[in-house]
Amino acid sequence: MGVADFEADPARRAADDRDIWAEAGVAPFSDSMLAGDFGPAITVAIGDRAGAVVATAHANLPHNA
């Protein structure tokens, strides 16, 4: 999936992000957490010249209800 395709298919983006994080040994986030359903959240991806994702990061503001 290319970087430009991310906004067109958020579910696929979340799956691709989790794949990249799993390869790096990072615990996965749920689709709801990635989408910001539980509070402010953003995911950023960096692509190469061909449009392939080479790095991704996620930040959120978790809290206890």
Distance bins in CASP14 RR format, pairs under 12 A and 6 or more apart:
PFRMAT RR
TARGET T0000
AUTHOR 0000-0000-0000
RMODE 2
METHOD distances of the structure
MODEL  1
1 7 0 0 0 0 0 1 0 0 0 0 0
1 8 0 0 0 0 1 0 0 0 0 0 0
1 9 1 0 0 1 0 0 0 0 0 0 0
1 10 0 0 0 0 0 1 0 0 0 0 0
1 11 0 0 0 0 0 1 0 0 0 0 0
1 12 1 0 1 0 0 0 0 0 0 0 0
1 13 1 0 0 1 0 0 0 0 0 0 0
1 14 0 0 0 0 0 1 0 0 0 0 0
1 15 0 0 0 0 1 0 0 0 0 0 0
1 16 1 0 1 0 0 0 0 0 0 0 0
1 17 0 0 0 0 0 1 0 0 0 0 0
1 19 0 0 0 0 0 1 0 0 0 0 0
1 20 0 0 0 0 0 1 0 0 0 0 0
1 45 0 0 0 0 1 0 0 0 0 0 0
1 47 0 0 0 0 0 1 0 0 0 0 0
1 50 0 0 0 0 0 1 0 0 0 0 0
1 51 0 0 0 0 1 0 0 0 0 0 0
1 52 0 0 0 0 1 0 0 0 0 0 0
1 53 1 0 0 1 0 0 0 0 0 0 0
1 56 0 0 0 0 0 1 0 0 0 0 0
2 8 0 0 0 0 0 1 0 0 0 0 0
2 9 0 0 0 0 0 1 0 0 0 0 0
2 12 0 0 0 0 0 1 0 0 0 0 0
2 13 0 0 0 0 1 0 0 0 0 0 0
2 16 0 0 0 0 1 0 0 0 0 0 0
2 45 0 0 0 0 1 0 0 0 0 0 0
2 46 0 0 0 0 0 1 0 0 0 0 0
2 47 1 0 0 1 0 0 0 0 0 0 0
2 48 0 0 0 0 1 0 0 0 0 0 0
2 49 0 0 0 0 0 1 0 0 0 0 0
2 50 0 0 0 0 1 0 0 0 0 0 0
2 51 1 0 1 0 0 0 0 0 0 0 0
2 52 1 0 0 1 0 0 0 0 0 0 0
2 53 1 0 0 1 0 0 0 0 0 0 0
2 54 0 0 0 0 0 1 0 0 0 0 0
2 56 0 0 0 0 0 1 0 0 0 0 0
3 13 0 0 0 0 1 0 0 0 0 0 0
3 16 0 0 0 0 0 1 0 0 0 0 0
3 17 0 0 0 0 0 1 0 0 0 0 0
3 43 0 0 0 0 0 1 0 0 0 0 0
3 44 0 0 0 0 0 1 0 0 0 0 0
3 45 1 0 1 0 0 0 0 0 0 0 0
3 46 1 0 0 1 0 0 0 0 0 0 0
3 47 1 0 1 0 0 0 0 0 0 0 0
3 48 0 0 0 0 1 0 0 0 0 0 0
3 49 0 0 0 0 0 1 0 0 0 0 0
3 50 0 0 0 0 1 0 0 0 0 0 0
3 51 1 0 1 0 0 0 0 0 0 0 0
3 52 1 0 0 1 0 0 0 0 0 0 0
3 53 1 0 0 1 0 0 0 0 0 0 0
3 54 0 0 0 0 1 0 0 0 0 0 0
3 55 0 0 0 0 0 1 0 0 0 0 0
3 56 0 0 0 0 1 0 0 0 0 0 0
4 13 0 0 0 0 0 1 0 0 0 0 0
4 45 0 0 0 0 0 1 0 0 0 0 0
4 47 0 0 0 0 1 0 0 0 0 0 0
4 50 0 0 0 0 0 1 0 0 0 0 0
4 51 1 0 0 1 0 0 0 0 0 0 0
4 52 0 0 0 0 0 1 0 0 0 0 0
4 53 0 0 0 0 0 1 0 0 0 0 0
5 11 0 0 0 0 0 1 0 0 0 0 0
5 12 1 0 0 1 0 0 0 0 0 0 0
5 13 1 0 0 1 0 0 0 0 0 0 0
5 16 0 0 0 0 1 0 0 0 0 0 0
5 45 0 0 0 0 0 1 0 0 0 0 0
5 47 0 0 0 0 0 1 0 0 0 0 0
5 51 0 0 0 0 1 0 0 0 0 0 0
5 52 0 0 0 0 0 1 0 0 0 0 0
5 53 0 0 0 0 1 0 0 0 0 0 0
6 12 1 0 0 1 0 0 0 0 0 0 0
6 13 1 0 1 0 0 0 0 0 0 0 0
6 14 0 0 0 0 1 0 0 0 0 0 0
6 15 0 0 0 0 0 1 0 0 0 0 0
6 16 0 0 0 0 1 0 0 0 0 0 0
6 17 0 0 0 0 1 0 0 0 0 0 0
6 34 0 0 0 0 0 1 0 0 0 0 0
6 43 0 0 0 0 1 0 0 0 0 0 0
6 44 0 0 0 0 0 1 0 0 0 0 0
6 45 1 0 0 1 0 0 0 0 0 0 0
6 46 0 0 0 0 0 1 0 0 0 0 0
6 47 0 0 0 0 0 1 0 0 0 0 0
6 51 0 0 0 0 0 1 0 0 0 0 0
6 52 0 0 0 0 0 1 0 0 0 0 0
6 53 0 0 0 0 1 0 0 0 0 0 0
6 56 0 0 0 0 1 0 0 0 0 0 0
7 13 1 0 0 1 0 0 0 0 0 0 0
7 43 0 0 0 0 0 1 0 0 0 0 0
7 45 0 0 0 0 0 1 0 0 0 0 0
9 15 0 0 0 0 1 0 0 0 0 0 0
9 16 0 0 0 0 1 0 0 0 0 0 0
10 16 0 0 0 0 0 1 0 0 0 0 0
10 17 0 0 0 0 0 1 0 0 0 0 0
10 31 0 0 0 0 1 0 0 0 0 0 0
10 32 0 0 0 0 0 1 0 0 0 0 0
10 34 0 0 0 0 1 0 0 0 0 0 0
10 35 1 0 0 1 0 0 0 0 0 0 0
10 36 0 0 0 0 0 1 0 0 0 0 0
10 37 0 0 0 0 0 1 0 0 0 0 0
10 43 0 0 0 0 1 0 0 0 0 0 0
11 17 0 0 0 0 0 1 0 0 0 0 0
11 18 0 0 0 0 0 1 0 0 0 0 0
11 30 0 0 0 0 0 1 0 0 0 0 0
11 31 1 0 0 1 0 0 0 0 0 0 0
11 32 0 0 0 0 0 1 0 0 0 0 0
11 34 0 0 0 0 1 0 0 0 0 0 0
11 35 0 0 0 0 1 0 0 0 0 0 0
12 18 0 0 0 0 0 1 0 0 0 0 0
12 19 0 0 0 0 0 1 0 0 0 0 0
12 31 0 0 0 0 0 1 0 0 0 0 0
12 34 0 0 0 0 0 1 0 0 0 0 0
12 53 0 0 0 0 0 1 0 0 0 0 0
13 19 0 0 0 0 0 1 0 0 0 0 0
13 20 0 0 0 0 0 1 0 0 0 0 0
13 31 0 0 0 0 1 0 0 0 0 0 0
13 34 0 0 0 0 1 0 0 0 0 0 0
13 35 0 0 0 0 1 0 0 0 0 0 0
13 43 1 0 0 1 0 0 0 0 0 0 0
13 44 0 0 0 0 0 1 0 0 0 0 0
13 45 1 0 0 1 0 0 0 0 0 0 0
13 53 0 0 0 0 1 0 0 0 0 0 0
13 56 0 0 0 0 1 0 0 0 0 0 0
13 58 0 0 0 0 0 1 0 0 0 0 0
14 20 0 0 0 0 0 1 0 0 0 0 0
14 21 0 0 0 0 0 1 0 0 0 0 0
14 28 0 0 0 0 1 0 0 0 0 0 0
14 29 0 0 0 0 1 0 0 0 0 0 0
14 30 0 0 0 0 1 0 0 0 0 0 0
14 31 1 0 1 0 0 0 0 0 0 0 0
14 32 0 0 0 0 1 0 0 0 0 0 0
14 33 0 0 0 0 1 0 0 0 0 0 0
14 34 1 0 1 0 0 0 0 0 0 0 0
14 35 1 0 0 1 0 0 0 0 0 0 0
14 36 0 0 0 0 0 1 0 0 0 0 0
14 37 0 0 0 0 0 1 0 0 0 0 0
14 41 0 0 0 0 0 1 0 0 0 0 0
14 43 1 0 0 1 0 0 0 0 0 0 0
14 45 0 0 0 0 0 1 0 0 0 0 0
14 56 0 0 0 0 0 1 0 0 0 0 0
14 58 0 0 0 0 1 0 0 0 0 0 0
15 21 0 0 0 0 0 1 0 0 0 0 0
15 22 0 0 0 0 0 1 0 0 0 0 0
15 28 0 0 0 0 1 0 0 0 0 0 0
15 29 0 0 0 0 0 1 0 0 0 0 0
15 30 0 0 0 0 0 1 0 0 0 0 0
15 31 0 0 0 0 1 0 0 0 0 0 0
15 34 0 0 0 0 1 0 0 0 0 0 0
15 53 0 0 0 0 0 1 0 0 0 0 0
15 56 0 0 0 0 0 1 0 0 0 0 0
16 22 0 0 0 0 0 1 0 0 0 0 0
16 23 0 0 0 0 0 1 0 0 0 0 0
16 28 0 0 0 0 0 1 0 0 0 0 0
16 34 0 0 0 0 0 1 0 0 0 0 0
16 43 0 0 0 0 0 1 0 0 0 0 0
16 45 0 0 0 0 1 0 0 0 0 0 0
16 47 0 0 0 0 0 1 0 0 0 0 0
16 52 0 0 0 0 0 1 0 0 0 0 0
16 53 1 0 0 1 0 0 0 0 0 0 0
16 54 0 0 0 0 0 1 0 0 0 0 0
16 55 0 0 0 0 0 1 0 0 0 0 0
16 56 1 0 0 1 0 0 0 0 0 0 0
17 23 0 0 0 0 0 1 0 0 0 0 0
17 24 0 0 0 0 0 1 0 0 0 0 0
17 26 0 0 0 0 1 0 0 0 0 0 0
17 28 0 0 0 0 1 0 0 0 0 0 0
17 29 1 0 0 1 0 0 0 0 0 0 0
17 30 0 0 0 0 0 1 0 0 0 0 0
17 31 0 0 0 0 0 1 0 0 0 0 0
17 33 0 0 0 0 0 1 0 0 0 0 0
17 34 1 0 0 1 0 0 0 0 0 0 0
17 35 0 0 0 0 0 1 0 0 0 0 0
17 41 0 0 0 0 0 1 0 0 0 0 0
17 42 0 0 0 0 0 1 0 0 0 0 0
17 43 1 0 1 0 0 0 0 0 0 0 0
17 44 0 0 0 0 1 0 0 0 0 0 0
17 45 1 0 0 1 0 0 0 0 0 0 0
17 46 0 0 0 0 0 1 0 0 0 0 0
17 53 0 0 0 0 1 0 0 0 0 0 0
17 55 0 0 0 0 0 1 0 0 0 0 0
17 56 1 0 1 0 0 0 0 0 0 0 0
17 57 0 0 0 0 1 0 0 0 0 0 0
17 58 1 0 0 1 0 0 0 0 0 0 0
18 24 0 0 0 0 0 1 0 0 0 0 0
18 25 0 0 0 0 0 1 0 0 0 0 0
18 26 0 0 0 0 1 0 0 0 0 0 0
18 27 0 0 0 0 1 0 0 0 0 0 0
18 28 1 0 1 0 0 0 0 0 0 0 0
18 29 1 0 0 1 0 0 0 0 0 0 0
18 30 0 0 0 0 1 0 0 0 0 0 0
18 31 0 0 0 0 1 0 0 0 0 0 0
18 33 0 0 0 0 0 1 0 0 0 0 0
18 34 0 0 0 0 1 0 0 0 0 0 0
18 43 0 0 0 0 0 1 0 0 0 0 0
18 53 0 0 0 0 0 1 0 0 0 0 0
18 56 0 0 0 0 1 0 0 0 0 0 0
18 58 0 0 0 0 1 0 0 0 0 0 0
19 25 0 0 0 0 0 1 0 0 0 0 0
19 26 0 0 0 0 0 1 0 0 0 0 0
19 28 0 0 0 0 1 0 0 0 0 0 0
19 53 0 0 0 0 1 0 0 0 0 0 0
19 56 0 0 0 0 1 0 0 0 0 0 0
20 26 0 0 0 0 1 0 0 0 0 0 0
20 28 0 0 0 0 0 1 0 0 0 0 0
20 29 0 0 0 0 0 1 0 0 0 0 0
20 43 0 0 0 0 0 1 0 0 0 0 0
20 44 0 0 0 0 0 1 0 0 0 0 0
20 45 0 0 0 0 1 0 0 0 0 0 0
20 46 0 0 0 0 0 1 0 0 0 0 0
20 47 0 0 0 0 0 1 0 0 0 0 0
20 52 0 0 0 0 0 1 0 0 0 0 0
20 53 1 0 0 1 0 0 0 0 0 0 0
20 54 0 0 0 0 1 0 0 0 0 0 0
20 55 1 0 0 1 0 0 0 0 0 0 0
20 56 1 0 1 0 0 0 0 0 0 0 0
20 57 0 0 0 0 1 0 0 0 0 0 0
20 58 0 0 0 0 0 1 0 0 0 0 0
21 27 1 0 0 1 0 0 0 0 0 0 0
21 28 1 0 0 1 0 0 0 0 0 0 0
21 29 1 0 0 1 0 0 0 0 0 0 0
21 34 0 0 0 0 0 1 0 0 0 0 0
21 43 0 0 0 0 0 1 0 0 0 0 0
21 45 0 0 0 0 0 1 0 0 0 0 0
21 53 0 0 0 0 0 1 0 0 0 0 0
21 55 0 0 0 0 0 1 0 0 0 0 0
21 56 1 0 0 1 0 0 0 0 0 0 0
21 57 0 0 0 0 1 0 0 0 0 0 0
21 58 0 0 0 0 1 0 0 0 0 0 0
22 28 1 0 0 1 0 0 0 0 0 0 0
22 29 0 0 0 0 0 1 0 0 0 0 0
22 56 0 0 0 0 0 1 0 0 0 0 0
23 53 0 0 0 0 0 1 0 0 0 0 0
23 54 0 0 0 0 0 1 0 0 0 0 0
23 55 0 0 0 0 0 1 0 0 0 0 0
23 56 0 0 0 0 0 1 0 0 0 0 0
24 54 0 0 0 0 0 1 0 0 0 0 0
24 55 0 0 0 0 1 0 0 0 0 0 0
24 56 0 0 0 0 1 0 0 0 0 0 0
24 57 0 0 0 0 0 1 0 0 0 0 0
26 55 0 0 0 0 0 1 0 0 0 0 0
26 56 0 0 0 0 1 0 0 0 0 0 0
26 57 0 0 0 0 1 0 0 0 0 0 0
26 58 0 0 0 0 1 0 0 0 0 0 0
27 33 0 0 0 0 0 1 0 0 0 0 0
27 58 0 0 0 0 0 1 0 0 0 0 0
28 34 0 0 0 0 1 0 0 0 0 0 0
28 58 0 0 0 0 0 1 0 0 0 0 0
29 35 0 0 0 0 1 0 0 0 0 0 0
29 36 0 0 0 0 1 0 0 0 0 0 0
29 37 0 0 0 0 0 1 0 0 0 0 0
29 38 0 0 0 0 0 1 0 0 0 0 0
29 41 0 0 0 0 1 0 0 0 0 0 0
29 42 0 0 0 0 0 1 0 0 0 0 0
29 43 0 0 0 0 1 0 0 0 0 0 0
29 56 0 0 0 0 0 1 0 0 0 0 0
29 57 0 0 0 0 0 1 0 0 0 0 0
29 58 1 0 0 1 0 0 0 0 0 0 0
29 59 0 0 0 0 0 1 0 0 0 0 0
29 60 1 0 0 1 0 0 0 0 0 0 0
29 62 0 0 0 0 0 1 0 0 0 0 0
30 36 0 0 0 0 0 1 0 0 0 0 0
30 37 0 0 0 0 1 0 0 0 0 0 0
30 38 0 0 0 0 1 0 0 0 0 0 0
30 41 0 0 0 0 0 1 0 0 0 0 0
30 58 0 0 0 0 0 1 0 0 0 0 0
30 60 0 0 0 0 0 1 0 0 0 0 0
30 62 0 0 0 0 0 1 0 0 0 0 0
31 37 0 0 0 0 1 0 0 0 0 0 0
31 38 0 0 0 0 0 1 0 0 0 0 0
31 41 0 0 0 0 0 1 0 0 0 0 0
31 43 0 0 0 0 0 1 0 0 0 0 0
31 58 0 0 0 0 0 1 0 0 0 0 0
32 38 1 0 0 1 0 0 0 0 0 0 0
32 39 0 0 0 0 1 0 0 0 0 0 0
32 41 0 0 0 0 1 0 0 0 0 0 0
32 60 0 0 0 0 0 1 0 0 0 0 0
33 39 0 0 0 0 1 0 0 0 0 0 0
33 40 0 0 0 0 0 1 0 0 0 0 0
33 41 1 0 0 1 0 0 0 0 0 0 0
33 42 0 0 0 0 0 1 0 0 0 0 0
33 43 0 0 0 0 1 0 0 0 0 0 0
33 58 0 0 0 0 1 0 0 0 0 0 0
33 59 0 0 0 0 0 1 0 0 0 0 0
33 60 1 0 0 1 0 0 0 0 0 0 0
33 61 0 0 0 0 0 1 0 0 0 0 0
33 62 0 0 0 0 1 0 0 0 0 0 0
34 41 1 0 0 1 0 0 0 0 0 0 0
34 42 0 0 0 0 1 0 0 0 0 0 0
34 43 1 0 1 0 0 0 0 0 0 0 0
34 44 0 0 0 0 0 1 0 0 0 0 0
34 45 0 0 0 0 0 1 0 0 0 0 0
34 56 0 0 0 0 0 1 0 0 0 0 0
34 57 0 0 0 0 0 1 0 0 0 0 0
34 58 1 0 0 1 0 0 0 0 0 0 0
34 59 0 0 0 0 0 1 0 0 0 0 0
34 60 0 0 0 0 1 0 0 0 0 0 0
35 41 1 0 0 1 0 0 0 0 0 0 0
35 42 0 0 0 0 0 1 0 0 0 0 0
35 43 0 0 0 0 1 0 0 0 0 0 0
35 58 0 0 0 0 0 1 0 0 0 0 0
35 60 0 0 0 0 0 1 0 0 0 0 0
36 42 0 0 0 0 1 0 0 0 0 0 0
36 43 0 0 0 0 1 0 0 0 0 0 0
36 58 0 0 0 0 1 0 0 0 0 0 0
36 59 0 0 0 0 0 1 0 0 0 0 0
36 60 1 0 0 1 0 0 0 0 0 0 0
36 61 0 0 0 0 1 0 0 0 0 0 0
36 62 0 0 0 0 0 1 0 0 0 0 0
37 60 0 0 0 0 0 1 0 0 0 0 0
38 60 1 0 0 1 0 0 0 0 0 0 0
38 61 0 0 0 0 1 0 0 0 0 0 0
38 62 1 0 0 1 0 0 0 0 0 0 0
38 63 0 0 0 0 1 0 0 0 0 0 0
38 64 0 0 0 0 0 1 0 0 0 0 0
38 65 0 0 0 0 1 0 0 0 0 0 0
39 59 0 0 0 0 0 1 0 0 0 0 0
39 60 1 0 0 1 0 0 0 0 0 0 0
39 61 1 0 1 0 0 0 0 0 0 0 0
39 62 0 0 0 0 1 0 0 0 0 0 0
39 63 1 0 0 1 0 0 0 0 0 0 0
39 65 0 0 0 0 0 1 0 0 0 0 0
40 58 0 0 0 0 0 1 0 0 0 0 0
40 59 0 0 0 0 1 0 0 0 0 0 0
40 60 1 0 0 1 0 0 0 0 0 0 0
40 61 1 0 1 0 0 0 0 0 0 0 0
40 62 0 0 0 0 1 0 0 0 0 0 0
40 63 0 0 0 0 1 0 0 0 0 0 0
41 57 0 0 0 0 0 1 0 0 0 0 0
41 58 1 0 0 1 0 0 0 0 0 0 0
41 59 1 0 0 1 0 0 0 0 0 0 0
41 60 1 1 0 0 0 0 0 0 0 0 0
41 61 1 0 0 1 0 0 0 0 0 0 0
41 62 0 0 0 0 1 0 0 0 0 0 0
41 63 0 0 0 0 0 1 0 0 0 0 0
42 56 0 0 0 0 0 1 0 0 0 0 0
42 57 0 0 0 0 1 0 0 0 0 0 0
42 58 1 0 0 1 0 0 0 0 0 0 0
42 59 1 0 1 0 0 0 0 0 0 0 0
42 60 1 0 0 1 0 0 0 0 0 0 0
42 61 0 0 0 0 1 0 0 0 0 0 0
43 53 0 0 0 0 0 1 0 0 0 0 0
43 55 0 0 0 0 0 1 0 0 0 0 0
43 56 1 0 0 1 0 0 0 0 0 0 0
43 57 1 0 0 1 0 0 0 0 0 0 0
43 58 1 0 1 0 0 0 0 0 0 0 0
43 59 1 0 0 1 0 0 0 0 0 0 0
43 60 0 0 0 0 1 0 0 0 0 0 0
44 53 0 0 0 0 0 1 0 0 0 0 0
44 55 0 0 0 0 1 0 0 0 0 0 0
44 56 1 0 0 1 0 0 0 0 0 0 0
44 57 1 0 1 0 0 0 0 0 0 0 0
44 58 1 0 0 1 0 0 0 0 0 0 0
44 59 0 0 0 0 1 0 0 0 0 0 0
45 51 0 0 0 0 1 0 0 0 0 0 0
45 52 0 0 0 0 0 1 0 0 0 0 0
45 53 1 0 1 0 0 0 0 0 0 0 0
45 54 0 0 0 0 1 0 0 0 0 0 0
45 55 1 0 0 1 0 0 0 0 0 0 0
45 56 1 0 1 0 0 0 0 0 0 0 0
45 57 0 0 0 0 1 0 0 0 0 0 0
45 58 0 0 0 0 1 0 0 0 0 0 0
46 52 0 0 0 0 0 1 0 0 0 0 0
46 53 1 0 0 1 0 0 0 0 0 0 0
46 54 1 0 1 0 0 0 0 0 0 0 0
46 55 1 0 1 0 0 0 0 0 0 0 0
46 56 1 0 0 1 0 0 0 0 0 0 0
46 57 0 0 0 0 1 0 0 0 0 0 0
47 53 1 0 1 0 0 0 0 0 0 0 0
47 54 1 0 1 0 0 0 0 0 0 0 0
47 55 1 0 0 1 0 0 0 0 0 0 0
47 56 0 0 0 0 1 0 0 0 0 0 0
48 54 1 0 1 0 0 0 0 0 0 0 0
48 55 0 0 0 0 1 0 0 0 0 0 0
END
